[in-house]
Every structure is written in structure tokens, then in C-alpha cells.
């Protein structure tokens, strides 16, 4: 087991744990002093905006105890699980070979790059980098649309949740650029893993005086198949990370509705 694995607590995100297990994290992120690290990401302008938002949500209202709409936490949770399942299926399908006669399965709009002269060359990772970036763009689009819907419905529940949504929106706008830059680094880290697996396979073949054919690479134990599985796991872990703000709002709605019964 690599050193990096032991440095992550069970509370770490699934994405961070997966990257640690692949051994591609050079500098392990600290798990302590979260408040001070978060503060360094917020500049003066953002601080003013957040301060104004906090003043706004701190104002008492005359309808704090009045429920404005029907109980909808359970419905939102069911919708969340359905949409998450659909997004997971989208990722998995993009890695699958579909039978052309299978009319019951909708092919993904973009697919895992297959072996080509480009992949076999020195710049072989680039097709996979484009593939990963397409998935990230699709995730951001789908999660963003659903987040807007959840904020609207949760904010209509009562005044407490309206304030939660207001604060969530302000924090999201403040940290969105930073999060986007950090998630873009996942593909960069994955590139080092791609080259390490490829190099290790070539060196092993030399030591064993064997040839390293592309057919061997695609066997279940082949280095390229291993890479495909690792890339898919990272995409699914990133999806879960992107869905965390949504899940937090839905659970806040469920908690508030439970306390009003």
C-alpha cells in the first residue's frame, strides 16, 4: 500500500481517496485548519459580498414558522437518486462496447477513444484528456441545471430554507472558479498515471523478454484496461463530489420538514 493511502481519513472525498490510491498526488492536502484554508480562497471583494449576504440572511422575518409550500424533501431526494443514476449510467455507457442490434440501450454521445496511431504515439494520452474534459463539461451542465431547480424548490419551502439557499448561492459563486480549476487538475494527474502504467508494462515486457501487443493491453489485466477502469472510477467519484451541494440542500429541506411535523 502506498504512503498516500494512509494519509487520507475515511472522511475524505471519494475522489481524493481514489487519487491517493493511484499515487499521483505529490502534495497531500491537509485535513486540518479547514476554516483558515477556506478563508485564503476568499478575496476582499468576495468577503464584502459574503458579509452583505450574511446580513441579509440574519434579518428576522414574520413568517419564519409558516410553511409556504407542501412537504417536498422526499420528492427531491427521489428525483436526486433518479438523476444521479442516470448520470452514472451516462458515464458507464461511454466506456461500453454496444451491440449495434441492441435497440434498448441508448449510446452515449461521446465514447471512450479506441486504439489509434495517436494513442500509440508519445502523445497517446491526449484523446483520453479530451474524453475526460467532455465528461466534466457534461457533469457541470447537468448538475448546474438540477442545482438551480433544487434551490428554487427548497427556497420556496419556508423562510429558513430561503436563507440557506441564499447563503449557498453566494458561497457557490465565490468558490466556483477555484473548484473548476482544481477539478481540471484531475485530468493532469490522470496523465501521469497513464504514462506510469504504460512505462511499467514496457519495462516488464523487456525484463520477461516478451512482446507487448495491443491485444494484451486490452485484456482484463492489461495496463490499458486497468487505466480505463481507473479513469471511470475517477469520473464517478468526481460526479459524487459535484452532487454534494445538491444533496446538502435536499437534506436541509428534509430536516426542516421533519422538525415541523
Secondary structure in CASP SS format (residue, H / E / C, confidence):
PFRMAT SS
TARGET T0000
AUTHOR 0000-0000-0000
METHOD secondary structure of the structure
MODEL  1
X C 1.00
X C 1.00
X H 1.00
X H 1.00
X H 1.00
X H 1.00
X C 1.00
X C 1.00
X C 1.00
X C 1.00
X C 1.00
X C 1.00
X C 1.00
X H 1.00
X H 1.00
X H 1.00
X H 1.00
X H 1.00
X H 1.00
X H 1.00
X H 1.00
X H 1.00
X C 1.00
X C 1.00
X C 1.00
X C 1.00
X C 1.00
X C 1.00
X C 1.00
X C 1.00
X C 1.00
X C 1.00
X C 1.00
X H 1.00
X H 1.00
X H 1.00
X H 1.00
X H 1.00
X H 1.00
X C 1.00
X C 1.00
X C 1.00
X C 1.00
X H 1.00
X H 1.00
X H 1.00
X H 1.00
X H 1.00
X H 1.00
X H 1.00
X H 1.00
X H 1.00
X H 1.00
X H 1.00
X H 1.00
X H 1.00
X H 1.00
X H 1.00
X C 1.00
X C 1.00
X C 1.00
X C 1.00
X C 1.00
X C 1.00
X C 1.00
X C 1.00
X C 1.00
X C 1.00
X C 1.00
X C 1.00
X C 1.00
X C 1.00
X H 1.00
X H 1.00
X H 1.00
X H 1.00
X H 1.00
X H 1.00
X H 1.00
X H 1.00
X H 1.00
X H 1.00
X H 1.00
X H 1.00
X H 1.00
X H 1.00
X H 1.00
X H 1.00
X H 1.00
X H 1.00
X H 1.00
X H 1.00
X H 1.00
X H 1.00
X C 1.00
X C 1.00
X C 1.00
X C 1.00
X C 1.00
X C 1.00
X C 1.00
X C 1.00
X C 1.00
X C 1.00
X C 1.00
X C 1.00
X C 1.00
X C 1.00
X C 1.00
X C 1.00
X C 1.00
X C 1.00
X C 1.00
X C 1.00
X C 1.00
X C 1.00
X H 1.00
X H 1.00
X H 1.00
X H 1.00
X C 1.00
X C 1.00
X C 1.00
X C 1.00
X C 1.00
X H 1.00
X H 1.00
X H 1.00
X H 1.00
X H 1.00
X H 1.00
X H 1.00
X H 1.00
X H 1.00
X H 1.00
X H 1.00
X H 1.00
X H 1.00
X H 1.00
X H 1.00
X H 1.00
X H 1.00
X H 1.00
X H 1.00
X H 1.00
X H 1.00
X H 1.00
X H 1.00
X H 1.00
X H 1.00
X H 1.00
X H 1.00
X H 1.00
X H 1.00
X H 1.00
X C 1.00
X C 1.00
X C 1.00
X H 1.00
X H 1.00
X H 1.00
X H 1.00
X H 1.00
X H 1.00
X H 1.00
X H 1.00
X H 1.00
X H 1.00
X H 1.00
X H 1.00
X H 1.00
X H 1.00
X H 1.00
X H 1.00
X H 1.00
X H 1.00
X H 1.00
X H 1.00
X H 1.00
X H 1.00
X H 1.00
X H 1.00
X H 1.00
X H 1.00
X H 1.00
X H 1.00
X H 1.00
X H 1.00
X H 1.00
X H 1.00
X H 1.00
X H 1.00
X H 1.00
X H 1.00
X H 1.00
X H 1.00
X H 1.00
X H 1.00
X H 1.00
X H 1.00
X H 1.00
X H 1.00
X H 1.00
X H 1.00
X H 1.00
X H 1.00
X H 1.00
X C 1.00
X C 1.00
X C 1.00
X C 1.00
X C 1.00
X C 1.00
X H 1.00
X H 1.00
X H 1.00
X H 1.00
X C 1.00
X C 1.00
X C 1.00
X C 1.00
X C 1.00
X H 1.00
X H 1.00
X H 1.00
X H 1.00
X H 1.00
X H 1.00
X H 1.00
X H 1.00
X H 1.00
X H 1.00
X H 1.00
X H 1.00
X H 1.00
X H 1.00
X H 1.00
X H 1.00
X H 1.00
X H 1.00
X H 1.00
X H 1.00
X H 1.00
X H 1.00
X H 1.00
X H 1.00
X H 1.00
X H 1.00
X H 1.00
X H 1.00
X H 1.00
X H 1.00
X H 1.00
X H 1.00
X H 1.00
X H 1.00
X H 1.00
X H 1.00
X H 1.00
X C 1.00
X C 1.00
END
